[in-house]
Amino acid sequence: MASSDHYSQELNAQFGRAVSRGMKHILINARELHSSLDDFPGSNDRLVSCRLVMRNEMKAGDVLVVEEDHLVGVTVRYLLPRAAH
């Protein structure tokens, strides 16, 4: 079962892989992040946890592309590389 820490680790791993490929931004979808760590569909509670981790990681310049109430789920465009909090 994935926890907030698992989502945070996977999100940061995806940032690292994108930076190593020279990307300047990355689009992350909550359902895809969730399914990368868990059998999907999973518990809605875990998906909520995933969305919270994604929102907490947002910094100045990041863009919420798709809102939570949309069918495809939360999607955020994160700027790379990530600055320290």
N, C-alpha and C positions, 0 to 999 in steps of 0.2 A: 504494500500500500504506500503510495507516494505521500510525502509530507511537504510542508512549506519549505523545509530545508532542501528537499529533493528538487522541487520546482526551481528554487533559487540557484542551486548548483547547475541544473540543466540549462537554465536561462543564461548564466554566466559562461557555461561551456559553449553555447551557441554564439555568444558575443565573441569569445576567443577564436572560434573557428572562422567566423566572418572577418575579423580583423586580420587573421593570418592570410586570408585571401585578398586583402586589400580593400574590403568593402567599407564604405563611408556610412552606411546605415543598414539596418536589418528590420524586416517586417516579421513580427512574431504574433501568432494567433493562439489564444488561450486553449482552444480545443486541440490544436495540433501539439502544443507544448504538453498538455495533459496526456494526450494519447501516446506521446513519446516515452512516458514513464509508467503508464498504467494501461490495463485493458480498457478499451473504450467501447461502448459508453461505460463510464464508471459512476461512482457516487457523485451526486450533485454537490455535496459538501466539499469534496476534493476539488471539483472544478471551481467552486467559489474561492477556495484557498489558492488555486493557481492564478485566478484573476487578481486577487489581492497582492500576491507576490509581484505580478507584472505591473500593477499600478504603483506599488511601493518603489519599484525600480525606476520609475519615470523621473527624468530630470529636465531641466530647462532645455528646450529644443526638441524634445521627444514629442510625438504627436499621437493622440488617440484617434486612430483612423476609423475604427468601427466600435460603436458603443456596446455596452453589455446587453442591452435588450434586443439587439439584432440577431437574427437566426444563426449567422456564422460565428457569433461570439466575439469577444473583445479581441481587437487587433491593434497593436501599437507599433509605430515606426520609431525605433531607437537609433539615436546618432552614435556613431562609432569613431574612434575608440571611446570607451566609457571613462568619464572623469570621476575622480574620487567624490564621495558624497560630501 
